[in-house]
C-alpha cells in the first residue's frame, strides 16, 4: 500500500462530449464514447515536463480498457524535473483510472520512456495490469529515472505485429513515429 484510501472517482457526470471533472490534480475530459483525456497540468514549481504537465488517454472497449501514458511521477517525485512527491499520488491516480475503466480489465501502453510519460509506473506494480513499452525504447529507462522500477514490469511490443483489441470493434493500432525517441509511438483509434 502506498498511502491512505481516497474517495472513488465518479465518472457518471461525464455524459456528453466535452464534459469534464476535476479529481485531485487531474482534469478528466470526455472525448468520445468510452474515450477520456486525463490532464496532468504539471506543477508550477517544477521544470520541463513537470512544469507543463502531460495528457494521458483512457479508451474503453467492451472487453477491456487501455490507458495510454502514465504522466509524471508524483509518487516518488522526480529531481530531474524538480517534481515534488505528492501525498496519496498513486491512490488518486488509480482512483481516476479505476473510475473510468469500471470493471473492465486494464492494460497500459506508454508512448515512450521519458519521465513525463512513464512516471506513475510504480502505481501499477503488484496489480494485475500488463504494462506495454514500444520496441526501440530503453527498457532500463524507468529504473534509471526512479531507481525502484525493474525493467521486467514492462512487456515490449513490436509496432509491426501488435494491436490492442479492446472488444466491440474498438482496436487501437500503435504507429512508430521515431524522432522524439527511438521507439516513440502514436496510437491510432481509426474507427473513432
N, C-alpha and C positions, 0 to 999 in steps of 0.2 A: 504494500500500500504506500502511496506517496504522501498524502496529507489527509485532510478531513473530507467528509462527504459534502457534496454540494447539491443544491436543488437540481432536479432533472430539467433539461431544456425542453420546452413545449413548443413544437413546430406547428401546432394546429392553427396559429394565426397567419401562417404563410400559405395563403389560398390563391391569390391572383399573381400573375407575373408582376414583378417589381415589389411585391410585399416584402417588408424587411422587419427584422427583430434584432435587438441587442442582447447579448449574453456575456457577462464578464467583459473582456476586452475585444470580443468578436462581434462583427455585424454579419448577419446572415440574410441573404437576399435570394428570393425565388426567381430563377431564370427561366424555368420551364417546368413541365410536368415531371416531378422527381429529379429536378436539376437545381442545385443550390450553389451559391458562391459563399464562401466563408472568408470574410475580410479581416485580416490582421492589420490594423492601422499602424503598427510599429510603436516605438517608444520615443518620445521627444528627447530623451537623454542619450539615446543610442546613436550609432552612426551606420552608414551603408545600409544593408538590408534590414538591420534592426531599427533604423530611423524611418525608412519609407514603408516598411511592412511588406506584406505579400498576400496574394489571393490564393485560396485553395478552392477546390470544387468537389462536391459530392453528387454522384449520379446514381439513381436508383433504377433497377430493373424489377422484374417480378421474382427473380431467384436470388439476387444478391445486389450489394451496393459497392461502388468503387469511390474511394477518396483519392483525389489527385493532389499530391504535395502535402507537406507536413509543417510548413511555416517555420517560424523562429523558435529557438529553444528557450522557453521560459521556465522549464523545469530546473535546469542547472544554470541557466544564463549562458552567455557566450562572450567571453572577453574580447574576441576579435572584432566584434561589432558593438562592444560596450552594452550588451543586452543584460539587464539585471534579472535575477531569479524573481519569480512571482509565486506567492503562496497559492497552493492548490492549482497550479498551472495545468498539470496533467488531468486532474479531475474536471476542471472547467472545459478543457478541450474535448475530452471524452464525452462529457455531458452533451455538448453540441453535436458531435458526430453521432452518438448513440440516439439522440433525439431525432435526428434527420433520417437515419437508416432504419429506425424501428427495430423489428425483429429479424431483418434480413442479415445474412452473413456479410461480413465486410472484408474487402481486400483494399490494400493501399498501394498506389504506384506513384513514385516521385518523377518529376520531370528531369531532375539532375541532382547530383550530390553536393550541392552548396548549402551552407548553414542556414539560409533563409528558406530552404525547400525540404530539408530533411531534419529540421530542428526538433520536432516533437516525436522522433522515432521511439525514444525510450518509453513514451506513454503506452506503446503497443507491445512492448516486450512482456512476455508472460501471458498475453492474451492469445486467443486462437484466431489470429489475423495474419494473412500472408502479406508480407511487405515486399514489393517488387522494385528492383532497380534496373534501369536500362543498361544493356550491354555497351561497353565503352566508358562507363563511369568508373571512378576509383572506388572499388568496394571497401577499401580501408578508410575512405573519407570520413564517415561518421565517427569512427574510433579516433582518427587524428584530430577531429574537431572537438570532440567531447570527452574522449578518454574512457568512457564507460559503455560503449556500444560495440559489441562484437560483430564483425562482418557477416557472420553466419545468420544474423537476424534477417538479412535480405536474400531474396532469390533473384538472380539475374535473368532477364528475359531478352530475347532476340527480336528486334523490330520486324524482321522478315517473317517470323512464324507466330508471334504472339498476338492474340486479340483477347479482349475482355468481354465475354458473353454474359451479360447481366440478366438475361431472360426477357421474354416478351418482345423479342426482336430488337432489343437495345444492345448493340455491340459497339464497343469502344476500340478503335484501332490506333496503336502507337505509331507515330511517324518520327523518324530520325531527322532532327534539324540541327545537326552538328554545327558548331561555331562558338556558341557561348560556353559550351563544354564538349568533350569528345563524344558523349552519348546523349546529349540534350534531346529531349523528346517533347513533341506536342501530341495531344490526344484528340482524335477526331471522332465525334459522335455524328456520323454522316446523316443519319435519318433526321436528326434534330438540328 
